[in-house]
Amino acid sequence: MDFDAMFSAQLDALKEEGNYRIFAELERKCGAFPRAKSHDDDAPDEVTVWCSNDYLGMGQHPVVRQAMKDAIDSCGTGAGGTRNISGTARHHVALEKELADLHRKEDALLFTSGYVSNWAALSTLGSRLPDAVILSDELNHASMIEGIRHSRAKKVIWRHNDPEDLDRKLAALPANSPKIVAFESVYSMDGDICPMQEIVEVAEKHGAMTYLDEVHAVGLYGPRGGGVSEELGLAHRITLIEGTLGKAYGCMGGYVTGSAALCDFIRSFASGFIFTTALPPAVAAAAQASISHLKTSQAERELQRDRVARLRAKLDAQGIPHLQNPSHIIPVMIKDPVKCRMLADILMRDWGIYVQPINYPTVPKGTERLRFTPGPLHSEADIDHLVEALTVLWKQCAIAHAVA
């Protein structure tokens, strides 16, 4: 049997649909973010990155870099084992304490990525709690969906950001079944923010556990970077808060926070935690430094908000449509995968602007977009250059028709 032919046939179909993904090969320039060296033949040597999830540029921050270098010099690179078998370093323990304090919870548990933390936590909760039902917002991230599927628990989907629909679906369930309401604070593709207080009140009304994904909010929202739940004063009412170290904190890894019993339960039963090598201690040290810095520094968040507002205003002034939302994410809708790819290629080749086209399956077909994430290190000149490029391209008929 010719397996390669089977692989190629499906890849060819993906290319014909315009949904085949091409990676831009970049080399981040330390201290020069958002500049990066491009290694693609049809791009300038240096490009400006407009789609990074290093939202605050903390991956370049001198305090974070120094913490990582000091940890490498003191204890080497890898962790040397799983957390259970020789892989728990003092850096992991210190970081978990830092995270518990960030969300005002009793404890925290580290994972190797935000994807893994969602997958492992939800699959463990759903499979280990007898007769559990997980109620999932219909636009939850793939990692949450996979965790729920793997748990084999009963799943109920509720309409996106619709507390009334959630209320109806909770009311229809047996009163004595453990219920887990899983949702996100900031949804990264449209940039919308959930009606958190209403969701929490509905869950409390039915005695349900709340499982909140804050990956696109930690570091960015709240007086100490604790996310939307901190900004709204709701963290203490949420059972489990999950987050990432790989976005606003500029490092790598995921985590969950909650009661001591909850974290110990997941630690003891989650295969995604038990059977994987621990994060390198240097990564944990860098992440702790980043979190600690952003608990007290407002400068990065204030600058980011300024850059987001500036870009939105300039896009509006030029009549370039973008989804209105209260977050830091600016989606410019193209609604056609081929034209979305074409526009991104032109921006890269002719303007030195790197933005990745977002196509199916990340977003539904017909909602293809360019997703811009302005950060504190983008200059006013960077914003002007981006808006000029988009304005020139928007006047071309092919692009205008795509967004009509």
C-alpha positions as CSV (number, residue, x, y, z in Angstrom):
1,M,0.0,0.0,0.0
2,D,1.4,3.4,-1.0
3,F,1.0,5.4,2.1
4,D,2.9,8.4,0.8
5,A,0.4,8.7,-2.1
6,M,-2.4,8.7,0.4
7,F,-0.6,11.5,2.4
8,S,0.1,13.5,-0.8
9,A,-3.5,13.3,-2.0
10,Q,-4.8,14.9,1.1
11,L,-2.1,17.5,1.1
12,D,-2.9,18.4,-2.5
13,A,-6.5,18.9,-1.6
14,L,-5.5,21.2,1.3
15,K,-3.4,23.2,-1.2
16,E,-6.2,23.5,-3.7
17,E,-8.5,24.9,-0.9
18,G,-5.9,27.5,-0.1
19,N,-5.5,26.1,3.5
20,Y,-2.0,24.6,3.2
21,R,0.2,26.2,5.8
22,I,3.6,27.6,5.0
23,F,5.9,28.5,7.9
24,A,7.9,31.7,7.8
25,E,11.5,30.9,8.9
26,L,12.5,33.7,11.3
27,E,15.3,34.4,13.7
28,R,14.3,36.7,16.5
29,K,16.9,39.4,17.2
30,C,17.6,39.7,20.9
31,G,16.9,43.2,22.1
32,A,15.3,44.2,18.8
33,F,11.8,42.8,19.1
34,P,9.5,43.0,17.1
35,R,12.3,42.9,14.4
36,A,13.4,39.5,13.2
37,K,15.8,38.2,10.5
38,S,14.0,36.3,7.7
39,H,15.5,33.3,6.1
40,D,12.9,33.1,3.4
41,D,14.2,33.7,-0.2
42,D,11.3,36.0,-1.2
43,A,11.4,38.2,1.9
44,P,13.6,41.1,3.0
45,D,16.4,40.2,5.4
46,E,14.7,42.0,8.3
47,V,11.0,42.0,8.9
48,T,8.6,43.4,11.6
49,V,6.6,40.7,13.3
50,W,2.9,41.7,13.8
51,C,1.4,38.4,14.8
52,S,3.5,37.2,17.8
53,N,1.9,36.0,21.0
54,D,4.8,37.3,22.9
55,Y,2.3,40.0,23.6
56,L,4.5,42.2,25.9
57,G,7.9,41.4,24.5
58,M,8.9,39.7,27.7
59,G,10.8,37.0,25.8
60,Q,13.4,39.8,25.2
61,H,13.3,41.5,28.6
62,P,16.7,41.7,30.2
63,V,15.4,40.5,33.6
64,V,13.9,37.4,32.1
65,R,16.9,36.6,29.9
66,Q,19.3,37.0,32.9
67,A,17.2,34.7,35.1
68,M,17.3,32.0,32.4
69,K,21.1,32.4,31.9
70,D,21.8,32.3,35.7
71,A,19.7,29.1,36.0
72,I,21.6,27.4,33.1
73,D,24.9,28.4,34.7
74,S,23.8,27.0,38.1
75,C,22.1,23.8,37.1
76,G,22.5,23.1,33.4
77,T,19.8,22.7,30.7
78,G,17.2,19.9,31.0
79,A,15.3,18.9,34.1
80,G,16.7,15.4,34.1
81,G,13.5,13.6,34.6
82,T,9.8,13.7,35.2
83,R,8.5,15.6,38.2
84,N,8.2,12.3,40.1
85,I,11.5,10.8,39.1
86,S,14.4,13.3,39.9
87,G,12.9,16.2,37.7
88,T,11.5,18.5,40.4
89,A,13.9,21.4,40.8
90,R,13.6,24.3,43.3
91,H,12.8,26.5,40.3
92,H,9.6,24.5,39.6
93,V,8.4,24.8,43.2
94,A,9.2,28.5,43.3
95,L,7.3,29.1,40.0
96,E,4.2,27.2,41.3
97,K,4.2,29.3,44.4
98,E,4.4,32.4,42.2
99,L,1.5,31.3,40.1
100,A,-0.7,30.4,43.1
101,D,0.0,33.9,44.4
102,L,-0.8,35.4,41.0
103,H,-4.3,34.0,41.0
104,R,-4.8,34.1,44.8
105,K,-5.2,30.3,44.9
106,E,-3.8,27.7,47.4
107,D,-1.7,25.9,44.8
108,A,-0.6,25.6,41.2
109,L,0.7,22.8,38.9
110,L,3.1,23.2,36.0
111,F,2.8,21.5,32.6
112,T,5.0,21.6,29.5
113,S,2.5,23.7,27.5
114,G,-0.9,25.4,27.8
115,Y,-2.2,22.8,25.4
116,V,-1.1,20.0,27.7
117,S,-2.4,21.7,30.8
118,N,-5.9,21.9,29.3
119,W,-5.8,18.5,27.8
120,A,-4.5,16.8,31.0
121,A,-6.7,18.7,33.5
122,L,-10.0,18.4,31.7
123,S,-9.4,14.8,30.7
124,T,-8.5,13.9,34.4
125,L,-11.5,15.8,35.9
126,G,-13.9,14.3,33.4
127,S,-12.7,10.8,33.7
128,R,-12.1,10.6,37.5
129,L,-15.3,12.4,38.8
130,P,-18.1,9.8,38.6
131,D,-20.9,10.8,36.1
132,A,-19.3,14.1,35.4
133,V,-20.7,16.4,32.7
134,I,-18.6,19.0,31.1
135,L,-20.4,22.0,29.6
136,S,-18.1,23.6,27.0
137,D,-18.4,26.9,25.2
138,E,-18.8,26.2,21.5
139,L,-15.7,28.2,20.6
140,N,-13.3,26.7,23.2
141,H,-9.8,26.0,22.1
142,A,-8.8,22.7,20.5
143,S,-6.8,21.7,23.7
144,M,-10.0,21.9,25.8
145,I,-12.0,20.0,23.2
146,E,-9.4,17.2,23.1
147,G,-9.2,17.0,26.9
148,I,-13.0,16.7,27.1
149,R,-13.1,14.1,24.3
150,H,-10.3,12.1,26.0
151,S,-12.1,12.1,29.3
152,R,-15.1,10.3,27.7
153,A,-17.3,12.2,30.1
154,K,-20.7,13.4,28.9
155,K,-20.3,16.7,27.0
156,V,-22.8,19.5,26.5
157,I,-22.0,22.4,24.2
158,W,-23.5,25.8,25.0
159,R,-23.7,28.8,22.7
160,H,-20.7,31.1,22.7
161,N,-20.7,33.6,25.5
162,D,-24.4,32.9,26.2
163,P,-25.1,32.5,30.0
164,E,-28.8,32.0,29.4
165,D,-28.1,29.0,27.1
166,L,-25.7,27.7,29.8
167,D,-28.4,28.1,32.4
168,R,-30.9,26.1,30.4
169,K,-28.5,23.3,29.8
170,L,-27.3,23.1,33.4
171,A,-31.0,23.0,34.6
172,A,-31.6,20.1,32.3
173,L,-28.9,17.9,34.0
174,P,-29.4,15.7,37.0
175,A,-28.9,17.7,40.2
176,N,-26.5,15.2,41.7
177,S,-24.1,14.9,38.7
178,P,-20.7,16.8,39.0
179,K,-20.9,19.6,36.5
180,I,-17.8,21.4,35.0
181,V,-18.4,24.7,33.1
182,A,-15.4,25.2,30.8
183,F,-14.8,28.5,29.1
184,E,-12.2,31.1,28.1
185,S,-11.7,34.7,29.1
186,V,-10.3,36.1,25.8
187,Y,-11.0,34.2,22.7
188,S,-8.0,34.6,20.5
189,M,-9.4,34.6,17.0
190,D,-12.1,37.2,17.4
191,G,-10.6,38.9,20.4
192,D,-13.9,38.9,22.3
193,I,-14.1,38.6,26.1
194,C,-16.6,36.5,27.9
195,P,-19.4,37.8,30.2
196,M,-17.5,36.3,33.1
197,Q,-19.6,37.4,36.0
198,E,-22.8,36.1,34.4
199,I,-21.2,32.8,33.6
200,V,-19.9,32.4,37.2
201,E,-23.3,33.3,38.7
202,V,-25.1,30.7,36.5
203,A,-22.5,28.0,37.4
204,E,-22.8,28.9,41.1
205,K,-26.6,28.7,40.9
206,H,-26.3,25.1,39.8
207,G,-23.4,24.1,42.0
208,A,-21.1,23.7,39.0
209,M,-17.3,23.8,39.0
210,T,-15.9,26.6,36.9
211,Y,-12.9,25.9,34.6
212,L,-11.4,29.1,33.1
213,D,-8.8,29.3,30.4
214,E,-6.9,32.6,30.8
215,V,-4.0,31.9,28.3
216,H,-4.6,35.1,26.2
217,A,-5.2,37.3,29.3
218,V,-2.5,36.4,31.9
219,G,0.1,39.1,32.2
220,L,-2.1,41.5,30.2
221,Y,-5.2,42.2,32.3
222,G,-5.6,42.9,36.0
223,P,-3.5,45.1,38.2
224,R,-0.9,42.3,38.6
225,G,-1.5,40.5,35.4
226,G,-3.8,37.9,36.9
227,G,-6.1,38.0,33.8
228,V,-9.6,39.1,33.3
229,S,-10.7,37.2,36.4
230,E,-8.4,39.5,38.5
231,E,-9.5,42.6,36.6
232,L,-13.2,41.9,37.4
233,G,-12.5,40.7,41.0
234,L,-13.8,37.2,40.2
235,A,-10.8,35.0,40.6
236,H,-11.8,33.8,44.1
237,R,-15.1,32.6,42.7
238,I,-13.6,30.4,40.0
239,T,-12.6,26.9,40.8
240,L,-9.7,26.4,38.4
241,I,-7.8,29.0,36.5
242,E,-5.6,27.7,33.7
243,G,-2.9,29.7,31.9
244,T,0.3,29.7,29.9
245,L,3.8,30.9,30.3
246,G,4.4,31.0,26.5
247,K,2.5,34.1,25.5
248,A,2.5,37.4,27.6
249,Y,5.2,35.9,29.9
250,G,7.5,35.2,26.9
251,C,8.6,31.7,28.0
252,M,7.1,28.2,27.7
253,G,4.8,26.0,29.7
254,G,1.3,25.9,31.0
255,Y,-0.3,25.6,34.4
256,V,-3.5,25.2,36.4
257,T,-4.2,26.9,39.8
258,G,-6.9,26.1,42.4
259,S,-7.3,24.6,45.8
260,A,-4.5,22.4,47.2
261,A,-6.8,19.3,46.9
262,L,-7.6,20.1,43.3
263,C,-4.0,20.5,42.2
264,D,-2.9,17.4,44.1
265,F,-5.7,15.5,42.4
266,I,-4.6,16.5,39.0
267,R,-0.9,15.9,39.9
268,S,-1.7,12.4,41.1
269,F,-3.9,11.2,38.2
270,A,-3.1,13.2,35.1
271,S,-1.1,11.1,32.6
272,G,-0.1,14.3,30.8
273,F,1.7,15.4,33.9
274,I,3.0,12.1,35.3
275,F,4.6,10.7,32.2
276,T,6.4,13.7,30.7
277,T,9.8,15.2,31.4
278,A,9.6,18.4,33.5
279,L,10.2,21.9,32.1
280,P,13.9,22.9,32.0
281,P,14.7,24.6,35.3
282,A,16.0,27.6,33.4
283,V,12.6,28.1,31.7
284,A,10.9,27.9,35.0
285,A,13.3,30.5,36.5
286,A,12.7,32.9,33.5
287,A,9.0,32.5,33.8
288,Q,9.0,33.3,37.5
289,A,11.1,36.4,36.8
290,S,8.6,37.5,34.1
291,I,5.6,36.9,36.3
292,S,7.2,38.7,39.2
293,H,8.1,41.7,37.1
294,L,4.6,42.1,35.6
295,K,3.0,41.9,39.0
296,T,4.4,45.3,39.8
297,S,5.2,46.9,36.5
298,Q,2.4,48.6,34.6
299,A,4.6,50.1,31.8
300,E,4.3,47.2,29.4
301,R,0.6,46.9,29.8
302,E,0.0,50.7,29.4
303,L,2.2,50.8,26.3
304,Q,0.5,47.9,24.8
305,R,-3.0,49.4,25.3
306,D,-1.7,52.6,23.7
307,R,-0.4,50.7,20.6
308,V,-3.7,48.8,20.2
309,A,-5.7,52.0,20.4
310,R,-3.4,53.7,17.9
311,L,-3.6,50.9,15.3
312,R,-7.4,50.6,15.6
313,A,-7.8,54.4,15.2
314,K,-5.6,54.5,12.1
315,L,-7.3,51.5,10.5
316,D,-10.7,53.2,11.1
317,A,-9.4,56.4,9.6
318,Q,-8.4,54.5,6.4
319,G,-11.7,52.6,6.3
320,I,-10.0,49.2,6.8
321,P,-12.5,46.9,8.5
322,H,-11.5,45.0,11.6
323,L,-13.5,43.2,14.2
324,Q,-14.4,45.5,17.1
325,N,-13.6,43.9,20.5
326,P,-12.4,45.0,23.9
327,S,-9.1,43.0,23.8
328,H,-5.6,43.4,22.4
329,I,-6.3,41.3,19.3
330,I,-7.1,43.0,16.0
331,P,-8.5,40.7,13.3
332,V,-8.7,42.2,9.8
333,M,-11.2,40.0,8.0
334,I,-10.4,38.8,4.4
335,K,-12.9,35.9,4.2
336,D,-11.1,34.1,1.4
337,P,-8.1,31.7,2.1
338,V,-6.3,32.3,-1.2
339,K,-6.6,36.1,-1.0
340,C,-5.6,35.9,2.7
341,R,-2.4,34.0,1.8
342,M,-1.7,36.4,-1.1
343,L,-2.1,39.5,1.0
344,A,0.2,38.1,3.7
345,D,2.8,37.2,1.0
346,I,2.7,40.7,-0.5
347,L,3.0,42.4,2.9
348,M,6.1,40.2,3.7
349,R,7.8,40.5,0.3
350,D,7.1,44.2,-0.5
351,W,6.8,45.8,2.9
352,G,8.8,43.7,5.3
353,I,5.6,43.1,7.4
354,Y,5.1,39.6,8.7
355,V,1.5,38.6,9.6
356,Q,0.4,35.0,9.3
357,P,-2.8,34.3,7.4
358,I,-5.3,32.6,9.7
359,N,-7.3,30.0,7.7
360,Y,-9.3,26.8,8.3
361,P,-9.3,24.8,10.6
362,T,-8.1,27.5,13.0
363,V,-11.1,29.5,12.0
364,P,-14.3,28.5,10.1
365,K,-14.2,28.6,6.3
366,G,-15.3,32.0,5.1
367,T,-13.9,33.8,8.1
368,E,-10.2,33.9,7.1
369,R,-8.3,36.8,8.5
370,L,-5.1,38.6,9.3
371,R,-4.7,38.8,13.0
372,F,-2.6,41.7,14.4
373,T,-1.2,41.8,17.9
374,P,0.3,45.2,18.6
375,G,2.8,45.2,21.4
376,P,4.6,47.8,23.6
377,L,7.7,47.5,21.4
378,H,6.0,48.4,18.1
379,S,6.8,52.0,17.4
380,E,4.5,54.7,16.0
381,A,6.5,54.5,12.8
382,D,5.9,50.7,12.7
383,I,2.1,51.4,13.0
384,D,2.2,54.0,10.3
385,H,4.1,51.7,8.0
386,L,1.6,48.9,8.5
387,V,-1.4,51.1,7.9
388,E,0.2,52.6,4.8
389,A,0.8,49.1,3.4
390,L,-2.7,47.9,4.1
391,T,-4.2,51.1,2.7
392,V,-2.3,50.6,-0.6
393,L,-3.3,46.9,-0.9
394,W,-6.9,47.6,0.2
395,K,-7.4,49.9,-2.9
396,Q,-6.6,47.0,-5.2
397,C,-9.8,45.4,-6.5
398,A,-8.9,41.8,-5.7
399,I,-8.6,42.7,-2.0
400,A,-11.5,45.0,-1.9
401,H,-13.8,42.3,-3.4
402,A,-12.6,39.8,-0.8
403,V,-13.9,41.9,2.1
404,A,-17.0,43.4,0.4
